[in-house]
Amino acid sequence: MSFKKLVSIGTGLVVAITAAVAVSMAGNASAIACYKYDPSGNFQTSTTPVFNNICGITTNMSSTQGNYALGDETDFVRIRQNTSGSPLGSSNPKLVNDLTSACDNGTNFDIWTYIHNDAMADYNDNGNGSAVAHDVKLAMSAPINTTGNHFSFGSTISARNAASVNDSASLTCNGQPVKLTLVPSAVYYNNDVNQTNFSQLPDSAVNGTTTVGSPNMGSGDEWGCWNYRIVVVYRVTVQKEQPTPSSAVCNMFTVTASEDKKVKVSAFKYTAENSNFKQVVVNWGDNNSNTYTNANAVVGQGHQYNSFGTYLITAVVTFDENGKEVTSGGAGTACAEQVTFTPNQPPTVTPPTPPTGASGSPAPTSLVNTGPGSTLAAFAVATIAGTLAYRRFLSRRLSRQ
C-alpha cells in the first residue's frame, strides 16, 4: 500500500517521499521505518507525530545554515566550528556528526539540534488535528566545564503523543587536553520557515530541558510539516589547560651532633602541593644511607661515625607528580648539613659551603668521606705543626732568661 503526494518545504523546494520498505539509518532509529526521501514524488508519512524520521535527504535545509545537507533526519545532532560569530552564515563550515579539530585556544563550536515533526500537514487542522505533537520538550546534555580530548553532546526530543528520539555528536581534540566551556548568552532557538532568524534561550537550556514549539515558540505544540521545523543551537569554546603549578621541595633538614661522633635528625620539612611524598633518602656522608617512606619517621633518626672528620649529610626527597617522579634536596640546598668531629673538641654543625676552585667557581659538590687514613694524615700534620710552634715558643722564652 502506498500513495503519492507532493509537499512544499522551505522556499519553493518540492520534496517527494516514500515509505516502501524499512531503510538502515545512521544515528538513533525511530520505532518505525524511516520515510525514504524520493525526488520522484512518491511519499507516505504519518497522520500522527513522528520526529526526525525522513532519511536520504540530499537537499540542503537552507543556504543560511552552512551547507546542512540533512541526509538522515535521525542524525539530528551535529557540530561545526564556528568561524562567523553567528549561528547563521553559509561561510561557517559544514555541520557534521563527528568533528576532529586542533582545538586551539578560543576555538568556538556550534552544537545543533534539529527537530522536525514528520506528520502530514493535512492533519494539523489549525493546531487541533492528529498531526500536532503536544508537550514537546528538548533535553540537551554537554560536558561543560570538563577537561579532556573527547567530548560528546546529546539531545533527546520527546512529546506526550509521540515516541522519543535521541542522538549525539562528538568533538575530538588533537594534542593536549582542553577545557570545554559554554559561551555565555549563545544559546539560540529558531522556528521560522526560512531559518534565518534566531531568538535567545537561557544558558540553562544546556544540560536542562526546554519546552519548544512551532509555529508558536515555546508553546509545547509542534505542527506537522517541514515549515514548522525547529533548530536549537548553542556554542562552546575550548582552552588548552595550563599545567597545574606544583611545589615539590625539600625545605629543611637539620641535625645535632654529640662528642661520641653521633648525629641525630632534629628537623625535616618539605612542601608537596599537587604532588605526593614518596620517600626520603638520608645519606650520612660515610657511604651509609637510609631510606624512609614515612616522612614522620625521619626526625629522631640517628647515625654514629667510626672516625673523626667532616661529613656532608644530605636528604633527597622523591615526589610523585602526576605519575612522574621528581626529586628535591641534597647538597647545595636547605636539606644538607655539614658536621665535623675533631679529637678533644666539641663537634660542629654548619651549612655546607662548596669550596671554590682555582678559577673562583664552585668546585663540584660531592659527598665527603673522611676515613681512617685521611684522619691519621690530618692528625699527623696537626701534630707536627704543633711541635714546631712549641719549639719556637720555648726558644724565645729561653733567650729572654
ZAROFI-332408 format. One record per residue (C-alpha): residue number from 1; residue in one letter; x, y, z. Coordinates in nm, 4 decimals. Layout:
// ZAROFI-332408
+-----+---+----------+----------+----------+
:   k : r :       c1 :       c2 :       c3 :
+-----+---+----------+----------+----------+
: NUM : A :        X :        Y :        Z :
...
+-----+---+----------+----------+----------+
// end
This chain:
// ZAROFI-332408
+-----+---+----------+----------+----------+
:   k : r :       c1 :       c2 :       c3 :
+-----+---+----------+----------+----------+
:   1 : M :   0.0000 :   0.0000 :   0.0000 :
:   2 : S :   0.1310 :   0.3404 :  -0.0956 :
:   3 : F :   0.0082 :   0.6748 :  -0.2163 :
:   4 : K :   0.1665 :   0.9855 :  -0.3593 :
:   5 : K :   0.1597 :   1.3499 :  -0.2609 :
:   6 : L :   0.3884 :   1.6491 :  -0.3187 :
:   7 : V :   0.4863 :   1.8566 :  -0.0180 :
:   8 : S :   0.6354 :   2.2058 :  -0.0434 :
:   9 : I :   0.9205 :   2.2520 :   0.2025 :
:  10 : G :   1.1097 :   2.5719 :   0.2625 :
:  11 : T :   1.1064 :   2.8327 :  -0.0102 :
:  12 : G :   0.9834 :   2.6679 :  -0.3275 :
:  13 : L :   1.1589 :   2.3318 :  -0.2786 :
:  14 : V :   0.9423 :   2.0327 :  -0.3628 :
:  15 : V :   1.0280 :   1.7053 :  -0.1929 :
:  16 : A :   0.8837 :   1.3645 :  -0.2661 :
:  17 : I :   0.8991 :   1.0912 :  -0.0044 :
:  18 : T :   0.8109 :   0.7249 :   0.0022 :
:  19 : A :   0.7884 :   0.4650 :   0.2743 :
:  20 : A :   0.8111 :   0.1465 :   0.0707 :
:  21 : V :   1.0484 :  -0.0540 :   0.2893 :
:  22 : A :   1.2472 :  -0.0223 :   0.6065 :
:  23 : V :   1.5803 :   0.1518 :   0.5490 :
:  24 : S :   1.9003 :   0.1284 :   0.7533 :
:  25 : M :   1.9678 :   0.4633 :   0.9218 :
:  26 : A :   2.2620 :   0.6348 :   1.0905 :
:  27 : G :   2.2041 :   0.7746 :   1.4362 :
:  28 : N :   1.9204 :   0.6515 :   1.6531 :
:  29 : A :   1.6416 :   0.4841 :   1.4608 :
:  30 : S :   1.2785 :   0.5579 :   1.5231 :
:  31 : A :   1.0382 :   0.2805 :   1.6194 :
:  32 : I :   0.9101 :   0.2736 :   1.2589 :
:  33 : A :   1.0814 :   0.2502 :   0.9214 :
:  34 : C :   1.2157 :   0.5827 :   0.8033 :
:  35 : Y :   1.0246 :   0.7768 :   0.5394 :
:  36 : K :   1.2543 :   0.7480 :   0.2408 :
:  37 : Y :   1.3181 :   1.0715 :   0.0526 :
:  38 : D :   1.2233 :   1.0199 :  -0.3111 :
:  39 : P :   1.2597 :   1.3038 :  -0.5632 :
:  40 : S :   1.0124 :   1.1319 :  -0.7978 :
:  41 : G :   0.7172 :   1.2462 :  -0.5883 :
:  42 : N :   0.6219 :   0.9286 :  -0.4031 :
:  43 : F :   0.5794 :   0.9615 :  -0.0290 :
:  44 : Q :   0.3881 :   0.8423 :   0.2686 :
:  45 : T :   0.4272 :   0.9853 :   0.6152 :
:  46 : S :   0.2055 :   0.9730 :   0.9205 :
:  47 : T :  -0.1184 :   1.1255 :   1.0397 :
:  48 : T :   0.0273 :   1.1380 :   1.3909 :
:  49 : P :   0.3533 :   1.2942 :   1.5164 :
:  50 : V :   0.6833 :   1.1254 :   1.4324 :
:  51 : F :   1.0113 :   1.3053 :   1.4988 :
:  52 : N :   1.3073 :   1.3185 :   1.2607 :
:  53 : N :   1.2254 :   1.0101 :   1.0585 :
:  54 : I :   1.2904 :   1.1093 :   0.6959 :
:  55 : C :   1.6041 :   0.9528 :   0.5521 :
:  56 : G :   1.8213 :   1.0094 :   0.2476 :
:  57 : I :   1.7564 :   1.3843 :   0.2053 :
:  58 : T :   2.0166 :   1.5169 :  -0.0371 :
:  59 : T :   1.8980 :   1.8780 :  -0.0460 :
:  60 : N :   2.0291 :   2.1436 :   0.1887 :
:  61 : M :   1.7943 :   2.2740 :   0.4537 :
:  62 : S :   1.8863 :   2.6317 :   0.3793 :
:  63 : S :   2.1876 :   2.8177 :   0.2477 :
:  64 : T :   2.1983 :   3.0203 :   0.5676 :
:  65 : Q :   2.2756 :   2.7088 :   0.7709 :
:  66 : G :   2.6145 :   2.6448 :   0.6217 :
:  67 : N :   2.5557 :   2.3632 :   0.3708 :
:  68 : Y :   2.3497 :   2.1497 :   0.6065 :
:  69 : A :   2.2624 :   1.8572 :   0.3772 :
:  70 : L :   2.0353 :   1.6570 :   0.6051 :
:  71 : G :   2.0966 :   1.3074 :   0.4840 :
:  72 : D :   1.9084 :   1.1141 :   0.7526 :
:  73 : E :   1.6988 :   1.3120 :   0.9985 :
:  74 : T :   1.7802 :   1.0528 :   1.2600 :
:  75 : D :   2.1244 :   1.2157 :   1.2674 :
:  76 : F :   1.9802 :   1.5342 :   1.4138 :
:  77 : V :   2.2589 :   1.6464 :   1.6495 :
:  78 : R :   2.5527 :   1.7923 :   1.4610 :
:  79 : I :   2.8597 :   2.0062 :   1.5222 :
:  80 : R :   3.0782 :   2.2501 :   1.3348 :
:  81 : Q :   3.3487 :   2.5027 :   1.4068 :
:  82 : N :   3.2002 :   2.8497 :   1.4186 :
:  83 : T :   3.4016 :   3.0926 :   1.2085 :
:  84 : S :   3.1460 :   3.3704 :   1.1593 :
:  85 : G :   3.0494 :   3.4509 :   1.5177 :
:  86 : S :   2.6853 :   3.3835 :   1.4323 :
:  87 : P :   2.4672 :   3.0698 :   1.4347 :
:  88 : L :   2.3793 :   3.1649 :   1.0769 :
:  89 : G :   2.6015 :   3.2127 :   0.7760 :
:  90 : S :   2.6966 :   2.9836 :   0.4919 :
:  91 : S :   3.0601 :   3.0830 :   0.5484 :
:  92 : N :   3.0647 :   2.8536 :   0.8517 :
:  93 : P :   3.1967 :   2.5007 :   0.7838 :
:  94 : K :   2.9606 :   2.2126 :   0.7183 :
:  95 : L :   2.7726 :   2.0573 :   1.0082 :
:  96 : V :   2.8929 :   1.7034 :   1.0767 :
:  97 : N :   2.8228 :   1.4257 :   1.3235 :
:  98 : D :   3.1794 :   1.3793 :   1.4479 :
:  99 : L :   3.4427 :   1.6518 :   1.4304 :
: 100 : T :   3.8178 :   1.6309 :   1.4845 :
: 101 : S :   3.9964 :   1.9597 :   1.5466 :
: 102 : A :   4.3254 :   2.1002 :   1.6706 :
: 103 : C :   4.1116 :   2.2808 :   1.9322 :
: 104 : D :   4.3368 :   2.5840 :   1.9528 :
: 105 : N :   4.2739 :   2.8256 :   2.2381 :
: 106 : G :   3.9497 :   3.0150 :   2.1907 :
: 107 : T :   3.8122 :   2.7943 :   1.9113 :
: 108 : N :   3.4300 :   2.8042 :   1.9073 :
: 109 : F :   3.1969 :   2.5238 :   1.8037 :
: 110 : D :   2.8228 :   2.5211 :   1.7292 :
: 111 : I :   2.6147 :   2.2272 :   1.8525 :
: 112 : W :   2.2905 :   2.1980 :   1.6520 :
: 113 : T :   1.9752 :   2.0055 :   1.7342 :
: 114 : Y :   1.7188 :   1.9749 :   1.4549 :
: 115 : I :   1.3542 :   1.8973 :   1.5393 :
: 116 : H :   1.1043 :   1.8046 :   1.2687 :
: 117 : N :   0.7548 :   1.6615 :   1.3165 :
: 118 : D :   0.7186 :   1.4477 :   1.0028 :
: 119 : A :   0.3394 :   1.4152 :   1.0242 :
: 120 : M :   0.1472 :   1.5359 :   0.7211 :
: 121 : A :   0.0324 :   1.8975 :   0.7222 :
: 122 : D :  -0.3161 :   1.7925 :   0.6077 :
: 123 : Y :  -0.3794 :   1.6671 :   0.9628 :
: 124 : N :  -0.2733 :   1.9792 :   1.1527 :
: 125 : D :  -0.6277 :   2.1235 :   1.1459 :
: 126 : N :  -0.5005 :   2.4660 :   1.2529 :
: 127 : G :  -0.3376 :   2.3175 :   1.5618 :
: 128 : N :  -0.6242 :   2.0870 :   1.6608 :
: 129 : G :  -0.5514 :   1.7873 :   1.4389 :
: 130 : S :  -0.3912 :   1.4493 :   1.4956 :
: 131 : A :  -0.0609 :   1.5586 :   1.3352 :
: 132 : V :   0.0242 :   1.8099 :   1.6097 :
: 133 : A :   0.2789 :   1.6974 :   1.8703 :
: 134 : H :   0.1935 :   1.8143 :   2.2221 :
: 135 : D :   0.4156 :   1.8920 :   2.5215 :
: 136 : V :   0.7273 :   1.8839 :   2.3035 :
: 137 : K :   1.0467 :   1.9046 :   2.5057 :
: 138 : L :   1.4154 :   1.9123 :   2.4186 :
: 139 : A :   1.6724 :   1.7873 :   2.6702 :
: 140 : M :   2.0335 :   1.8691 :   2.5828 :
: 141 : S :   2.3464 :   1.7371 :   2.7541 :
: 142 : A :   2.7007 :   1.8686 :   2.7193 :
: 143 : P :   3.0191 :   1.8145 :   2.9258 :
: 144 : I :   3.0504 :   2.1818 :   3.0151 :
: 145 : N :   3.3460 :   2.2778 :   3.2389 :
: 146 : T :   3.5219 :   1.9465 :   3.1909 :
: 147 : T :   3.8722 :   1.8802 :   3.0616 :
: 148 : G :   3.9670 :   1.6135 :   2.8114 :
: 149 : N :   4.0372 :   1.5269 :   2.4489 :
: 150 : H :   3.6957 :   1.3871 :   2.3532 :
: 151 : F :   3.3521 :   1.5356 :   2.4177 :
: 152 : S :   3.0032 :   1.4041 :   2.3414 :
: 153 : F :   2.6899 :   1.6190 :   2.3033 :
: 154 : G :   2.3444 :   1.4619 :   2.3243 :
: 155 : S :   1.9831 :   1.5616 :   2.2684 :
: 156 : T :   1.6506 :   1.3906 :   2.3365 :
: 157 : I :   1.3238 :   1.5029 :   2.1782 :
: 158 : S :   1.0033 :   1.3937 :   2.3490 :
: 159 : A :   0.6308 :   1.4629 :   2.3323 :
: 160 : R :   0.3187 :   1.3452 :   2.5087 :
: 161 : N :   0.1841 :   1.1803 :   2.1926 :
: 162 : A :   0.5000 :   1.0715 :   2.0088 :
: 163 : A :   0.7910 :   0.8362 :   2.0596 :
: 164 : S :   1.1061 :   0.9970 :   2.1976 :
: 165 : V :   1.4194 :   1.0084 :   1.9822 :
: 166 : N :   1.7774 :   1.0811 :   2.0773 :
: 167 : D :   2.1079 :   1.1388 :   1.9042 :
: 168 : S :   2.4585 :   1.2683 :   1.9756 :
: 169 : A :   2.7578 :   1.4334 :   1.8132 :
: 170 : S :   3.1194 :   1.4371 :   1.9208 :
: 171 : L :   3.4269 :   1.6584 :   1.9241 :
: 172 : T :   3.7757 :   1.5092 :   1.9319 :
: 173 : C :   4.0656 :   1.7421 :   2.0116 :
: 174 : N :   4.4128 :   1.6562 :   1.8914 :
: 175 : G :   4.7012 :   1.7460 :   2.1214 :
: 176 : Q :   4.6941 :   1.8264 :   2.4897 :
: 177 : P :   4.3696 :   1.8215 :   2.6899 :
: 178 : V :   4.1422 :   2.1251 :   2.6696 :
: 179 : K :   3.8712 :   2.2644 :   2.8925 :
: 180 : L :   3.5260 :   2.2953 :   2.7366 :
: 181 : T :   3.3070 :   2.5883 :   2.8408 :
: 182 : L :   2.9743 :   2.7292 :   2.7265 :
: 183 : V :   2.9857 :   3.0646 :   2.5512 :
: 184 : P :   2.7566 :   3.2859 :   2.7641 :
: 185 : S :   2.4343 :   3.4059 :   2.6008 :
: 186 : A :   2.4969 :   3.1952 :   2.2914 :
: 187 : V :   2.2028 :   2.9531 :   2.3068 :
: 188 : Y :   1.9662 :   3.0134 :   2.0159 :
: 189 : Y :   1.6179 :   2.8996 :   1.9142 :
: 190 : N :   1.4607 :   2.9152 :   1.5680 :
: 191 : N :   1.1202 :   2.8109 :   1.4396 :
: 192 : D :   1.0619 :   3.0287 :   1.1350 :
: 193 : V :   1.0108 :   2.8883 :   0.7873 :
: 194 : N :   1.3324 :   3.0185 :   0.6307 :
: 195 : Q :   1.5549 :   2.9542 :   0.9341 :
: 196 : T :   1.7101 :   3.2989 :   0.9049 :
: 197 : N :   1.6305 :   3.4496 :   1.2451 :
: 198 : F :   1.7168 :   3.3223 :   1.5902 :
: 199 : S :   1.5977 :   3.4143 :   1.9385 :
: 200 : Q :   1.7966 :   3.3549 :   2.2541 :
: 201 : L :   1.7408 :   3.0907 :   2.5159 :
: 202 : P :   1.8893 :   3.0968 :   2.8671 :
: 203 : D :   2.2207 :   2.9206 :   2.9230 :
: 204 : S :   2.0352 :   2.6779 :   3.1498 :
: 205 : A :   1.8834 :   2.5170 :   2.8374 :
: 206 : V :   2.2149 :   2.3327 :   2.8029 :
: 207 : N :   2.2111 :   2.0404 :   3.0459 :
: 208 : G :   1.8458 :   2.1205 :   3.1011 :
: 209 : T :   1.5039 :   2.0618 :   2.9449 :
: 210 : T :   1.3322 :   2.3225 :   2.7288 :
: 211 : T :   0.9726 :   2.3300 :   2.6077 :
: 212 : V :   0.9697 :   2.4064 :   2.2357 :
: 213 : G :   0.7003 :   2.4683 :   1.9805 :
: 214 : S :   0.6189 :   2.5776 :   1.6260 :
: 215 : P :   0.4622 :   2.7898 :   1.4875 :
: 216 : N :   0.4314 :   2.9326 :   1.8405 :
: 217 : M :   0.7714 :   2.9358 :   2.0092 :
: 218 : G :   0.7790 :   2.7644 :   2.3469 :
: 219 : S :   0.4143 :   2.6578 :   2.3258 :
: 220 : G :   0.4914 :   2.2850 :   2.3519 :
: 221 : D :   0.2955 :   2.2191 :   2.0305 :
: 222 : E :   0.4750 :   2.1458 :   1.7042 :
: 223 : W :   0.2675 :   2.1145 :   1.3924 :
: 224 : G :   0.3485 :   1.8545 :   1.1290 :
: 225 : C :   0.5271 :   1.9648 :   0.8118 :
: 226 : W :   0.8680 :   2.0928 :   0.7056 :
: 227 : N :   0.7569 :   2.4543 :   0.7528 :
: 228 : Y :   0.7416 :   2.4008 :   1.1300 :
: 229 : R :   1.0843 :   2.2523 :   1.1861 :
: 230 : I :   1.2830 :   2.3807 :   1.4860 :
: 231 : V :   1.6551 :   2.4339 :   1.5364 :
: 232 : V :   1.8252 :   2.4918 :   1.8719 :
: 233 : V :   2.1957 :   2.5703 :   1.8700 :
: 234 : Y :   2.4468 :   2.6545 :   2.1401 :
: 235 : R :   2.8109 :   2.7485 :   2.1247 :
: 236 : V :   3.1032 :   2.6130 :   2.3212 :
: 237 : T :   3.4667 :   2.7165 :   2.3321 :
: 238 : V :   3.7869 :   2.5411 :   2.4316 :
: 239 : Q :   4.1009 :   2.6473 :   2.6140 :
: 240 : K :   4.4143 :   2.4396 :   2.6471 :
: 241 : E :   4.4770 :   2.3555 :   3.0080 :
: 242 : Q :   4.7871 :   2.5063 :   3.1626 :
: 243 : P :   4.9852 :   2.2599 :   3.3724 :
: 244 : T :   4.8896 :   2.2916 :   3.7369 :
: 245 : P :   5.1794 :   2.4541 :   3.9223 :
: 246 : S :   5.3329 :   2.2090 :   4.1593 :
: 247 : S :   5.5587 :   2.2534 :   4.4561 :
: 248 : A :   5.7711 :   1.9535 :   4.5437 :
: 249 : V :   6.0517 :   2.0888 :   4.7577 :
: 250 : C :   6.2641 :   1.9751 :   5.0497 :
: 251 : N :   6.2555 :   2.2838 :   5.2719 :
: 252 : M :   6.4554 :   2.1973 :   5.5833 :
: 253 : F :   6.6876 :   1.9313 :   5.7189 :
: 254 : T :   6.8939 :   1.9846 :   6.0362 :
: 255 : V :   7.0955 :   1.7581 :   6.2635 :
: 256 : T :   7.2530 :   1.7762 :   6.6059 :
: 257 : A :   7.5883 :   1.6167 :   6.6900 :
: 258 : S :   7.7434 :   1.4778 :   7.0110 :
: 259 : E :   8.1069 :   1.4148 :   7.1093 :
: 260 : D :   8.0736 :   1.0403 :   7.0650 :
: 261 : K :   8.0578 :   1.1002 :   6.6878 :
: 262 : K :   7.6803 :   1.0654 :   6.6774 :
: 263 : V :   7.4317 :   1.2749 :   6.4825 :
: 264 : K :   7.0545 :   1.2894 :   6.5085 :
: 265 : V :   6.7984 :   1.4467 :   6.2728 :
: 266 : S :   6.6359 :   1.7359 :   6.4576 :
: 267 : A :   6.4130 :   1.8808 :   6.1811 :
: 268 : F :   6.2811 :   1.7758 :   5.8426 :
: 269 : K :   6.0263 :   1.9677 :   5.6357 :
: 270 : Y :   5.9046 :   1.9568 :   5.2770 :
: 271 : T :   5.6309 :   2.1091 :   5.0581 :
: 272 : A :   5.4176 :   1.8872 :   4.8354 :
: 273 : E :   5.1475 :   2.0839 :   4.6517 :
: 274 : N :   4.9873 :   1.8956 :   4.3611 :
: 275 : S :   5.2354 :   1.6169 :   4.4280 :
: 276 : N :   5.2773 :   1.3360 :   4.6784 :
: 277 : F :   5.5656 :   1.2471 :   4.9067 :
: 278 : K :   5.7146 :   0.9126 :   4.8093 :
: 279 : Q :   6.0374 :   0.8704 :   5.0079 :
: 280 : V :   6.3434 :   1.0473 :   5.1502 :
: 281 : V :   6.6973 :   0.9130 :   5.1359 :
: 282 : V :   6.9300 :   1.0378 :   5.4116 :
: 283 : N :   7.2922 :   0.9961 :   5.3139 :
: 284 : W :   7.5215 :   1.0265 :   5.6167 :
: 285 : G :   7.8316 :   1.1048 :   5.4127 :
: 286 : D :   8.0316 :   0.7943 :   5.5007 :
: 287 : N :   7.8945 :   0.5560 :   5.2384 :
: 288 : N :   7.5946 :   0.4834 :   5.4593 :
: 289 : S :   7.2374 :   0.5885 :   5.3900 :
: 290 : N :   6.8827 :   0.5144 :   5.4995 :
: 291 : T :   6.5556 :   0.5332 :   5.3058 :
: 292 : Y :   6.2329 :   0.6361 :   5.4779 :
: 293 : T :   5.8904 :   0.6066 :   5.3177 :
: 294 : N :   5.7235 :   0.7626 :   5.6228 :
: 295 : A :   5.8151 :   1.1302 :   5.6388 :
: 296 : N :   5.7113 :   1.1473 :   6.0043 :
: 297 : A :   5.9735 :   0.8901 :   6.0959 :
: 298 : V :   6.2724 :   1.0945 :   5.9795 :
: 299 : V :   6.3077 :   1.3285 :   6.2784 :
: 300 : G :   6.4875 :   1.1461 :   6.5574 :
: 301 : Q :   6.6794 :   0.9109 :   6.3294 :
: 302 : G :   7.0492 :   0.8914 :   6.4134 :
: 303 : H :   7.3840 :   0.7649 :   6.2952 :
: 304 : Q :   7.7277 :   0.7089 :   6.4519 :
: 305 : Y :   8.0568 :   0.7550 :   6.2669 :
: 306 : N :   8.3601 :   0.5351 :   6.3093 :
: 307 : S :   8.6192 :   0.8083 :   6.2588 :
: 308 : F :   8.6786 :   1.1764 :   6.3202 :
: 309 : G :   8.6404 :   1.4043 :   6.0212 :
: 310 : T :   8.3990 :   1.6184 :   5.8274 :
: 311 : Y :   8.0890 :   1.4668 :   5.6717 :
: 312 : L :   7.8246 :   1.6079 :   5.4404 :
: 313 : I :   7.4792 :   1.4795 :   5.5385 :
: 314 : T :   7.2056 :   1.5190 :   5.2765 :
: 315 : A :   6.8336 :   1.4467 :   5.2478 :
: 316 : V :   6.6953 :   1.3808 :   4.8978 :
: 317 : V :   6.3161 :   1.3646 :   4.8761 :
: 318 : T :   6.1341 :   1.1864 :   4.5922 :
: 319 : F :   5.7822 :   1.3043 :   4.4995 :
: 320 : D :   5.5148 :   1.1660 :   4.2692 :
: 321 : E :   5.3957 :   1.4496 :   4.0451 :
: 322 : N :   5.1119 :   1.3304 :   3.8217 :
: 323 : G :   5.2787 :   0.9952 :   3.7716 :
: 324 : K :   5.6237 :   1.1431 :   3.7208 :
: 325 : E :   5.8985 :   1.1173 :   3.9819 :
: 326 : V :   6.0719 :   1.4398 :   4.0831 :
: 327 : T :   6.3385 :   1.4910 :   4.3495 :
: 328 : S :   6.4449 :   1.7791 :   4.5706 :
: 329 : G :   6.7164 :   1.8262 :   4.8289 :
: 330 : G :   7.0743 :   1.7127 :   4.8547 :
: 331 : A :   7.3981 :   1.9064 :   4.8504 :
: 332 : G :   7.3709 :   2.2790 :   4.7909 :
: 333 : T :   7.0139 :   2.3024 :   4.9235 :
: 334 : A :   6.8438 :   2.3659 :   5.2545 :
: 335 : C :   6.8388 :   1.9914 :   5.3028 :
: 336 : A :   7.2072 :   1.9369 :   5.3721 :
: 337 : E :   7.4256 :   1.9776 :   5.6816 :
: 338 : Q :   7.7998 :   1.9544 :   5.7353 :
: 339 : V :   7.9247 :   1.8022 :   6.0605 :
: 340 : T :   8.2839 :   1.7980 :   6.1858 :
: 341 : F :   8.4236 :   1.5770 :   6.4605 :
: 342 : T :   8.7687 :   1.6733 :   6.5963 :
: 343 : P :   8.9589 :   1.4996 :   6.8792 :
: 344 : N :   8.9197 :   1.6779 :   7.2122 :
: 345 : Q :   8.6925 :   1.9401 :   7.0519 :
: 346 : P :   8.3138 :   1.9825 :   7.0533 :
: 347 : P :   8.1545 :   1.8760 :   6.7234 :
: 348 : T :   8.0382 :   2.1484 :   6.4886 :
: 349 : V :   7.7383 :   2.1503 :   6.2550 :
: 350 : T :   7.7299 :   2.4096 :   5.9770 :
: 351 : P :   7.5542 :   2.4556 :   5.6439 :
: 352 : P :   7.7840 :   2.3200 :   5.3766 :
: 353 : T :   7.9786 :   2.5766 :   5.1755 :
: 354 : P :   8.1030 :   2.4381 :   4.8452 :
: 355 : P :   8.4769 :   2.5011 :   4.8087 :
: 356 : T :   8.5922 :   2.7188 :   4.5214 :
: 357 : G :   8.8293 :   2.6013 :   4.2543 :
: 358 : A :   9.1308 :   2.7832 :   4.1143 :
: 359 : S :   8.9064 :   2.9914 :   3.8871 :
: 360 : G :   8.6888 :   3.1014 :   4.1736 :
: 361 : S :   8.3894 :   2.8971 :   4.0565 :
: 362 : P :   8.2340 :   2.6445 :   4.2929 :
: 363 : A :   8.4019 :   2.3099 :   4.2787 :
: 364 : P :   8.1773 :   2.0064 :   4.2131 :
: 365 : T :   7.9875 :   1.9148 :   4.5255 :
: 366 : S :   8.0337 :   1.5586 :   4.6411 :
: 367 : L :   7.9771 :   1.3585 :   4.9498 :
: 368 : V :   8.2658 :   1.3970 :   5.1927 :
: 369 : N :   8.4068 :   1.0716 :   5.3268 :
: 370 : T :   8.6829 :   1.1192 :   5.5813 :
: 371 : G :   8.8067 :   0.7693 :   5.6518 :
: 372 : P :   9.0751 :   0.6471 :   5.8923 :
: 373 : G :   9.3655 :   0.7160 :   5.6541 :
: 374 : S :   9.2783 :   1.0762 :   5.5922 :
: 375 : T :   9.2048 :   1.1263 :   5.9593 :
: 376 : L :   9.5534 :   0.9993 :   6.0611 :
: 377 : A :   9.7174 :   1.2169 :   5.7995 :
: 378 : A :   9.5336 :   1.5231 :   5.9242 :
: 379 : F :   9.6278 :   1.4345 :   6.2828 :
: 380 : A :   9.9954 :   1.3916 :   6.1864 :
: 381 : V :  10.0051 :   1.7273 :   6.0122 :
: 382 : A :   9.8453 :   1.8933 :   6.3133 :
: 383 : T :  10.0939 :   1.7227 :   6.5499 :
: 384 : I :  10.3996 :   1.8328 :   6.3524 :
: 385 : A :  10.2715 :   2.1889 :   6.3237 :
: 386 : G :  10.2052 :   2.1969 :   6.6985 :
: 387 : T :  10.5516 :   2.0630 :   6.7809 :
: 388 : L :  10.7249 :   2.3254 :   6.5651 :
: 389 : A :  10.5183 :   2.6037 :   6.7176 :
: 390 : Y :  10.6001 :   2.4822 :   7.0678 :
: 391 : R :  10.9764 :   2.4735 :   6.9888 :
: 392 : R :  10.9681 :   2.8324 :   6.8609 :
: 393 : F :  10.7845 :   2.9422 :   7.1734 :
: 394 : L :  11.0342 :   2.7626 :   7.4024 :
: 395 : S :  11.3355 :   2.9094 :   7.2165 :
: 396 : R :  11.2096 :   3.2645 :   7.2553 :
: 397 : R :  11.1447 :   3.2108 :   7.6255 :
: 398 : L :  11.4955 :   3.0705 :   7.6988 :
: 399 : S :  11.6582 :   3.3574 :   7.5103 :
: 400 : R :  11.4963 :   3.6079 :   7.7468 :
: 401 : Q :  11.6314 :   3.4362 :   8.0569 :
+-----+---+----------+----------+----------+
// end
